[in-house]
């Protein structure tokens, strides 16, 4: 009698692998990565075979009921990637599988016809309600032949290599992608946002034709099901999509591209915390594929890796860029709040020439409510952050929990009736622009753009407008090739005051994105009360290499990445106990020889308390060991949720 065969099956739930019997009639189809059906919690569920299991201790095992398909859904390199992610991000393999493959990959869903638009709609302004029905064609940019030959040679050798392409402008990234596609094998192209997919798709489709599939969260379940069927069958050989597209189950992957590799959108903020850019590099390594990371302003970590010869830096000939002027707000008169005389004069001159102007202010609402007597700023009782006054409906709103209230007649701290509006949000700037230029600017922020179209391109709406005013949402969603003649960033200091060691780097990247939307002969004005900050010296001279030198030097002094490894551990729930966490911090920091900062208190989007610890060390093993120790200590508490983010 042939002894029974046992296999380990992984389901897309928060569990590790479970052991099952494999019936004799299915043994011939048994391969790691195959899709199977098996009983789980009184129902038949689909999962993935990880491999054969040694003889289990118990004999009371259930059997799988079926093996689907003729070939594995996940090939061996993808199973290795799953193992690596579970180990590196300290998560159950079932959670990794759930993030890798949507439900539609396990069971086909019938597609429905959709009338979805890729554009955006502006609420509250019937004269400006516009829908873009198709993406604007991206003009082609020439790419240096030497750069192309280096990448093509690596792909042809079928060996792992990562290139970092420091693009002169965003158009160079898409042009590079279309140039190197050609006759390449299976390719994945990542972009940060759905709006970037819509911009890149026409040019990529010109090259790839019907071989191209688009994959992102905006697809219907049936649409995703169709895309996965085409990928698995081999009909689709090029996948363009957002971060989850890195898990497309392609066989024999040749090339992986991640455009705008610096973007924070590649990082997940909820559930499993991972960085799709880093996963892309690891998948390339495991598949012996070529990886191309590109950006107009690469991340400090990627630049460091290039300097350490882990990546090959590709830098084309520089192009002309807009002139940048730093405006010291301490020395400037302000005709209206938060608009300097220099910016107002430049804008007036541009208007006379019929030029197009963009104002950027990263603050919604009208202003804060401040007491003249004691200086108190009205704050949210739940979140303890300043409430923002909205003039249109005379309300105070919390940008975290969304609570809305009427403005108080007197100060909540001292009782004084001398309460005034201070600071400037986008509504106040809009009012000031109307007053100065007698022009109603097109305002683009989340209060004005309809919720169901926030992922769409805003380019159609801005056509024909003299002045466009918006927040970061606007700078992300504007994808038009029609650039501005002038732009002004009105509150640049808001980027510098974030409690994040990457704050200055993110500020440089955000300002670079804004600069990329201006004509080469145009002008960018940056208002600041911190002109002495080294950021402005380097951004004014377009000297990113010098900025990297300075930033790396400062990080080395305090041992922050890339000179150390960090993990962020957060706790939520009623069972959180400061004393128990404090004792664990003291114990683990000594035993593991690791620096632990915190716990610090913050408030989540719903006003829920969140406590955070930052672990820092030069040893990856020590970092993971310490993080797992916290998980072992607090993971068993019923009403406490612990989350671990590696390389946050």
C-alpha positions in Angstrom: 0.0 0.0 0.0 1.4 3.4 -1.0 1.9 5.7 2.0 -0.3 8.9 2.0 1.1 12.1 0.7 0.9 15.2 3.0 1.1 18.8 1.7 1.3 22.2 3.3 -1.5 24.6 2.0 -1.5 28.3 2.5 -4.8 30.3 2.6 -5.1 34.1 2.1 -6.0 34.6 5.8 -4.0 35.5 8.9 -2.6 32.0 9.5 0.5 30.0 8.6 0.4 26.9 6.4 -1.9 24.0 7.3 -1.2 20.3 6.6 -3.6 18.2 4.5 -3.6 14.8 2.9 -3.4 14.6 -0.9 -5.7 12.0 -2.4 -3.9 9.4 -4.7 -5.7 10.6 -7.8 -4.3 14.1 -7.4 -0.7 13.3 -6.6 0.4 13.6 -10.2 -0.8 17.2 -10.4 0.9 18.1 -7.1 3.4 21.0 -7.6 4.3 23.9 -5.3 2.3 27.0 -6.2 -0.7 25.1 -7.5 -4.2 26.3 -6.7 -6.2 23.9 -4.5 -9.5 23.5 -2.8 -9.5 22.3 0.8 -11.9 22.2 3.8 -11.4 25.1 6.2 -13.7 26.1 9.0 -16.7 24.1 7.7 -16.4 25.3 4.2 -14.3 24.6 1.1 -11.7 27.3 0.6 -9.0 27.9 -2.1 -5.4 28.2 -1.2 -1.8 27.6 -2.6 0.4 24.5 -2.2 3.6 25.4 -0.6 5.1 22.0 -0.9 5.1 18.4 0.5 5.1 18.0 4.3 7.0 15.4 6.4 4.8 12.9 8.2 2.7 14.8 10.7 2.3 13.9 14.3 -1.5 13.5 14.0 -3.2 11.2 11.6 -6.6 12.9 11.8 -6.0 15.2 8.8 -8.5 16.4 6.2 -7.8 15.9 2.5 -7.8 18.5 -0.2 -10.7 18.2 -2.6 -9.2 19.4 -5.9 -6.2 20.9 -7.6 -7.0 23.5 -10.2 -5.3 24.3 -13.5 -2.4 22.6 -15.2 0.4 24.9 -14.0 1.3 26.6 -10.7 -0.4 30.0 -10.0 2.8 31.0 -8.2 6.1 30.0 -9.7 9.1 29.1 -7.4 10.5 32.7 -7.4 7.2 34.0 -6.3 7.0 31.5 -3.4 10.5 32.6 -2.4 9.4 36.2 -2.5 6.5 35.2 -0.2 8.9 33.6 2.2 11.2 36.7 2.1 8.3 39.1 2.7 7.0 37.1 5.7 10.5 37.1 7.2 11.5 40.6 6.4 8.2 42.3 7.3 7.4 40.0 10.2 4.0 38.8 9.1 2.1 35.5 8.7 2.5 34.0 5.3 -1.3 34.0 4.8 -1.4 37.8 5.1 1.4 38.0 2.5 -0.6 35.8 0.2 -3.7 37.9 0.7 -1.7 41.0 -0.3 -0.1 39.2 -3.3 -3.2 37.9 -4.9 -6.8 39.3 -4.8 -9.8 37.1 -4.3 -10.4 37.2 -8.1 -7.1 35.3 -8.7 -8.4 32.4 -6.7 -11.9 32.3 -8.2 -13.0 33.8 -11.5 -15.5 36.7 -11.3 -17.6 37.6 -14.4 -16.8 41.1 -15.7 -19.5 43.6 -16.1 -19.6 46.5 -18.6 -18.6 49.7 -17.0 -19.1 53.4 -17.8 -16.4 54.6 -15.6 -14.6 57.9 -16.5 -10.9 58.5 -15.8 -11.4 62.2 -15.4 -12.3 64.5 -12.5 -15.3 66.6 -11.5 -15.3 69.9 -9.7 -18.1 70.3 -7.2 -19.9 73.5 -6.5 -19.0 75.3 -9.7 -21.4 74.5 -12.7 -19.2 76.6 -15.0 -16.2 74.4 -14.4 -17.7 70.9 -14.3 -15.6 69.0 -16.9 -15.0 65.3 -17.5 -11.9 64.1 -19.3 -12.8 61.0 -21.3 -9.4 60.1 -22.4 -5.8 60.6 -21.4 -3.7 63.2 -23.0 -1.0 61.8 -25.3 2.5 62.1 -23.7 5.0 63.7 -26.1 8.0 61.5 -26.8 11.4 62.4 -25.3 14.7 61.2 -26.8 16.7 58.9 -24.5 20.5 58.6 -24.7 21.5 55.4 -26.7 24.2 54.5 -24.2 21.6 54.4 -21.4 19.3 52.2 -23.5 22.2 49.8 -24.5 23.2 49.3 -20.9 19.7 48.3 -19.9 19.1 46.1 -23.0 22.4 44.3 -22.5 21.4 43.4 -18.9 18.0 42.1 -20.0 19.5 40.0 -22.8 22.0 38.4 -20.3 19.1 37.4 -18.1 20.9 38.4 -14.9 19.8 40.5 -12.0 20.9 44.1 -12.1 19.3 47.3 -10.7 19.6 50.6 -12.5 18.7 54.0 -11.0 17.6 56.5 -13.7 17.9 60.1 -12.5 15.4 61.6 -15.0 15.8 65.3 -16.0 12.0 65.6 -16.2 9.0 63.3 -15.7 8.5 62.8 -19.5 11.9 61.1 -19.7 10.6 58.3 -17.4 7.7 57.3 -19.6 9.8 57.7 -22.7 12.5 55.4 -21.2 9.8 52.8 -20.4 8.5 52.8 -24.0 12.0 52.7 -25.5 13.2 49.7 -23.6 10.0 47.7 -24.0 10.5 46.8 -27.6 10.9 43.1 -27.9 11.6 42.5 -24.2 10.0 39.5 -22.4 7.5 39.7 -19.6 7.6 43.2 -18.0 6.1 44.9 -15.0 5.9 48.7 -14.9 4.9 50.3 -11.6 3.6 53.8 -11.1 2.5 55.4 -7.8 -1.1 56.4 -8.5 -4.0 55.5 -10.8 -3.7 58.9 -12.5 -0.1 58.0 -13.5 -1.4 54.8 -15.1 -3.8 56.8 -17.2 -1.0 59.1 -18.3 1.5 56.3 -19.2 -0.9 53.9 -20.8 -1.3 55.5 -24.3 2.4 55.6 -25.0 3.1 52.1 -23.5 0.1 50.7 -25.5 1.6 52.1 -28.7 4.6 49.7 -28.2 3.0 46.7 -26.4 -0.5 46.7 -28.1 -2.7 43.9 -26.9 0.1 42.5 -24.8 -0.5 45.3 -22.3 -2.8 44.8 -19.2 -3.5 47.5 -16.7 -3.8 46.5 -13.0 -4.9 48.8 -10.1 -7.5 49.1 -7.3 -9.9 51.1 -9.5 -10.7 48.0 -11.6 -13.9 46.1 -10.9 -13.7 42.6 -9.5 -14.6 41.2 -12.9 -12.0 43.5 -14.6 -9.3 42.2 -12.2 -10.4 38.6 -12.8 -10.0 39.1 -16.6 -6.5 40.7 -16.2 -5.3 37.8 -14.0 -6.6 35.3 -16.5 -4.7 37.0 -19.3 -1.5 37.1 -17.2 -1.7 33.5 -16.2 -2.4 32.3 -19.7 0.5 34.3 -21.1 -1.7 36.5 -23.3 -0.5 39.5 -21.4 3.2 40.1 -21.3 3.3 43.7 -20.1 1.6 44.8 -16.8 1.2 48.5 -16.0 -0.1 49.3 -12.6 0.1 50.6 -9.1 2.0 48.9 -6.2 0.0 45.7 -6.1 1.0 45.0 -9.8 4.4 43.9 -8.5 2.7 40.7 -7.5 1.4 39.9 -11.0 1.9 36.1 -11.4 4.0 36.3 -14.6 6.4 33.5 -15.6 10.0 34.2 -16.6 10.0 37.9 -15.7 12.6 39.9 -17.7 12.2 43.5 -16.6 10.7 45.5 -13.7 10.4 49.2 -13.8 9.3 51.5 -10.9 8.7 55.1 -12.0 8.8 57.9 -9.5 10.5 55.4 -7.2 10.7 58.0 -4.4 7.0 58.2 -4.0 5.5 57.4 -0.6 2.5 55.9 -2.4 4.6 52.7 -2.9 4.4 52.3 0.9 1.3 50.8 2.5 0.1 52.6 5.6 -2.5 50.0 6.9 -2.4 46.3 7.5 0.7 44.7 6.0 3.3 47.5 5.9 5.6 47.0 2.9 7.3 49.1 0.2 6.5 48.0 -3.3 9.7 49.5 -4.7 11.8 47.3 -2.3 9.7 44.3 -3.2 10.3 45.1 -6.9 14.1 45.0 -6.3 13.9 41.7 -4.4 11.6 40.1 -7.1 14.1 41.1 -9.7 16.9 39.5 -7.7 14.9 36.2 -7.3 13.8 36.1 -11.0 17.2 37.1 -12.3 15.5 40.1 -14.0 16.6 43.6 -14.7 15.2 46.3 -12.4 15.0 50.0 -13.4 14.1 52.5 -10.7 13.5 56.1 -12.1 12.7 59.5 -10.6 13.3 63.2 -11.2 14.3 63.2 -7.5 15.4 59.7 -6.4 15.1 58.7 -2.7 18.2 59.2 -0.5 18.4 55.5 0.1 18.5 54.7 -3.7 21.1 57.4 -4.3 23.2 55.8 -1.4 22.8 52.4 -3.0 24.1 53.8 -6.3 27.1 55.3 -4.5 27.7 51.9 -2.9 27.6 50.3 -6.3 24.5 48.2 -5.4 22.7 50.1 -8.2 24.0 51.5 -11.5 23.3 55.2 -11.7 22.1 56.5 -15.1 22.1 60.2 -15.5 21.2 61.9 -18.8 22.4 65.3 -19.9 20.7 68.0 -17.8 17.9 70.0 -19.3 16.9 73.7 -18.7 14.8 74.1 -15.6 12.8 77.0 -14.3 14.5 79.7 -12.3 13.8 79.4 -8.5 13.6 82.4 -6.2 13.5 81.9 -2.4 11.3 84.6 -0.8 12.1 85.5 2.8 8.8 86.3 4.4 10.4 88.1 7.3 11.6 90.8 4.9 8.5 90.9 2.7 5.4 93.1 2.9 2.2 91.2 2.4 -0.6 93.0 0.4 -2.9 90.2 1.6 -2.2 87.5 4.2 0.5 85.0 3.1 1.0 86.5 -0.4 4.3 88.4 -0.5 4.8 91.6 -2.5 7.4 89.8 -4.7 5.0 87.1 -5.6 2.1 89.5 -6.2 4.2 91.7 -8.5 5.4 88.6 -10.5 1.9 87.3 -10.8 0.5 90.7 -12.0 3.2 90.8 -14.7 2.4 87.3 -15.8 -1.3 88.1 -16.0 -0.6 91.0 -18.3 1.3 88.6 -20.6 -1.7 86.2 -20.5 0.5 83.6 -18.8 -0.7 80.7 -16.7 0.0 80.7 -13.0 -0.1 78.1 -10.3 -0.3 78.8 -6.5 0.3 75.9 -4.1 -0.7 76.0 -0.4 -0.8 72.8 1.5 -3.5 73.7 4.0 -7.2 73.4 3.6 -9.9 75.7 5.0 -9.6 79.4 5.7 -7.5 79.8 8.9 -7.1 78.9 12.6 -9.0 80.5 15.4 -6.6 82.1 17.9 -7.0 84.0 21.2 -5.3 87.4 21.2 -5.1 87.3 25.0 -3.4 84.0 25.7 -2.4 82.7 22.3 -4.6 79.6 22.5 -5.5 77.9 19.2 -8.8 76.0 19.3 -8.1 72.3 19.0 -10.0 69.1 18.6 -10.9 67.5 21.9 -10.4 64.0 20.5 -7.3 64.5 18.4 -5.6 67.4 20.1 -4.7 69.1 16.8 -5.7 72.6 15.6 -9.2 72.9 14.2 -9.5 74.6 10.8 -12.0 77.4 10.2 -14.0 77.1 7.0 -15.5 80.4 6.0 -18.0 79.1 3.4 -20.1 77.5 6.1 -18.6 79.2 9.2 -17.5 75.9 10.8 -14.5 74.5 12.6 -13.3 71.1 11.3 -10.8 68.5 12.4 -8.8 67.1 9.4 -8.2 63.9 11.3 -11.5 62.7 12.8 -13.8 64.9 10.6 -15.7 66.4 13.5 -17.5 69.6 12.6 -18.6 72.3 15.1 -19.5 76.0 15.2 -16.9 78.6 16.1 -16.9 79.5 19.9 -17.8 83.1 21.0 -14.9 83.1 23.5 -11.6 81.4 24.1 -11.9 77.8 25.4 -8.9 78.3 27.7 -9.1 81.8 29.2 -12.6 82.9 28.3 -11.6 86.0 26.4 -13.9 87.3 23.7 -10.9 88.5 21.7 -10.7 85.6 19.3 -9.3 86.2 15.8 -8.5 84.4 12.5 -4.8 83.7 12.1 -2.8 81.9 9.4 -3.9 81.3 5.9 -5.6 78.2 4.4 -6.6 77.8 0.8 -9.9 79.6 1.2 -8.2 82.7 2.5 -5.6 82.7 -0.3 -8.5 82.3 -2.8 -10.1 85.4 -1.3 -6.8 87.3 -1.4 -6.2 86.5 -5.1 -9.7 87.6 -6.0 -9.2 90.9 -4.2 -5.7 91.6 -5.8 -6.3 90.5 -9.4 -10.0 90.6 -9.8 -9.8 87.0 -11.1 -11.5 84.0 -9.5 -8.8 81.3 -9.3 -9.7 77.7 -10.0 -9.4 76.1 -6.6 -8.4 72.4 -6.4 -8.5 70.7 -3.0 -10.4 67.8 -1.5 -13.3 70.1 -0.5 -13.8 71.1 -4.2 -13.0 67.9 -6.0 -15.8 65.3 -5.8 -14.9 62.3 -3.8 -15.6 59.8 -6.5 -13.1 61.5 -8.9 -10.1 62.2 -6.6 -8.1 59.6 -8.4 -8.7 61.2 -11.8 -6.6 63.6 -13.9 -7.3 67.3 -13.3 -5.8 68.5 -16.5 -9.0 69.0 -18.4 -10.4 71.2 -15.6 -7.4 73.5 -15.7 -7.5 74.2 -19.4 -8.1 77.9 -20.2 -7.7 79.0 -16.6 -5.3 81.9 -15.8 -4.8 81.1 -12.1 -4.9 77.6 -10.6 -4.8 77.3 -6.8 -4.4 74.0 -5.0 -3.0 71.7 -2.3 -0.8 68.7 -2.7 -3.8 66.8 -4.1 -3.6 69.1 -7.1 0.2 68.6 -7.7 -0.3 64.8 -7.6 -3.3 64.8 -10.0 -2.2 67.4 -12.6 -0.7 65.3 -15.4 -1.1 67.8 -18.3 1.8 68.4 -20.7 0.7 72.0 -20.8 3.0 73.6 -18.2 2.7 76.8 -16.2 4.6 80.0 -16.8 4.9 80.8 -13.1 4.3 79.0 -9.8 4.5 80.0 -6.2 4.7 77.7 -3.1 3.1 79.8 -0.4 3.8 77.8 2.8 7.0 75.7 2.1 7.8 75.6 5.8 5.0 73.2 6.4 7.0 70.5 4.7 10.0 71.1 7.0 8.2 70.9 10.3 7.0 67.3 10.0 8.1 64.9 12.8 9.9 62.7 10.3 13.7 62.3 9.7 12.9 62.3 6.0 11.0 65.7 6.1 13.7 67.7 4.3 14.1 65.0 1.6 10.3 64.9 1.1 10.3 68.7 0.9 12.9 68.6 -1.9 10.9 65.9 -3.8 7.6 67.8 -3.5 9.2 71.1 -4.7 10.8 69.2 -7.6 7.4 67.8 -8.6 6.0 71.4 -8.6 9.1 72.6 -10.6 8.5 69.9 -13.2 5.1 71.4 -14.0 6.6 74.7 -15.0 8.0 75.7 -18.4 11.8 75.5 -18.6 11.9 79.3 -19.1 9.4 79.8 -16.3 9.8 80.9 -12.6 9.1 79.2 -9.3 8.8 81.3 -6.1 9.1 79.6 -2.7 7.9 81.6 0.3 9.6 80.7 3.6 10.4 82.0 7.1 13.4 79.6 7.2 15.6 80.8 4.2 18.7 79.7 6.0 17.7 76.0 5.8 20.1 74.1 3.6 17.2 72.8 1.5 16.6 76.1 -0.2 20.3 76.6 -1.1 20.3 73.3 -3.0 16.9 73.5 -4.6 17.6 77.1 -5.8 20.7 75.8 -7.7 19.0 72.5 -8.8 21.9 70.7 -7.0 20.5 67.4 -6.0 23.9 65.7 -5.7 25.0 68.4 -3.2 21.8 68.0 -1.3 22.3 64.3 -1.0 25.8 64.9 0.3 24.5 67.2 3.0 21.5 65.0 3.9 23.6 61.8 4.1 26.1 63.6 6.3 23.4 64.7 8.8 21.8 61.3 8.9 25.2 59.7 9.5 25.7 61.9 12.6 22.5 60.7 14.2 22.6 57.1 12.7 19.4 57.2 10.7 18.8 55.2 7.4 20.7 54.4 5.3 23.2 54.1 8.1 20.9 52.2 10.3 17.8 49.9 10.2 14.6 51.1 11.9 11.2 49.7 12.7 8.1 51.5 14.0 5.9 49.5 16.4 2.4 50.9 17.1 -0.1 49.9 19.8 -3.8 50.6 19.8 -6.5 49.4 22.2 -7.8 49.4 25.8 -5.3 46.8 27.0 -2.3 49.2 26.3 -0.4 49.7 29.6 2.5 52.3 29.8 4.2 50.4 32.6 4.2 47.0 30.8 5.5 48.6 27.6 8.1 50.6 29.5 9.3 47.4 31.2 9.5 45.6 27.9 11.4 48.5 26.4 14.0 48.4 29.2 14.3 44.7 29.0 14.6 44.3 25.2 16.9 47.4 24.7 19.4 45.8 27.1 19.1 42.2 25.9 19.1 43.0 22.2 21.6 45.9 22.4 19.2 48.2 20.5 18.1 51.8 20.8 14.4 52.3 21.4 12.7 55.7 21.3 9.3 56.3 22.9 6.6 55.4 23.5 5.1 58.6 21.9 1.4 59.3 21.8 -0.5 60.4 18.7 -4.1 60.2 17.5 -5.4 58.2 14.5 -7.9 59.4 11.9 -10.8 58.5 14.2 -9.3 60.2 17.2 -8.1 56.8 18.6 -5.0 56.9 20.7 -1.9 55.3 19.2 1.3 54.7 21.0 4.5 54.3 19.0 8.0 52.9 19.5 10.9 53.5 17.2 13.6 50.8 17.1 17.0 51.7 15.7 20.2 49.6 15.2 22.8 48.9 12.6 22.0 45.2 12.6 19.1 43.8 10.7 19.1 40.7 12.8 18.9 42.6 16.0 16.1 44.8 14.7 14.0 41.8 13.7 14.7 39.9 16.9 13.6 42.9 19.0 10.5 43.5 17.0 9.5 39.8 17.3 10.0 40.0 21.0 7.5 42.8 21.3 5.1 40.7 19.2 5.6 37.7 21.5 4.9 39.8 24.6 1.9 41.8 23.5 0.5 39.7 20.6 -1.7 37.6 23.0 -3.6 40.6 24.5 -7.3 40.5 23.5 -7.9 44.2 23.2 -4.6 45.5 21.9 -3.6 45.8 18.2 0.2 45.8 17.5 1.5 46.7 14.1 5.1 46.5 13.0 6.5 48.6 10.1 10.0 47.8 8.9 11.8 50.7 7.1 8.8 53.0 7.7 
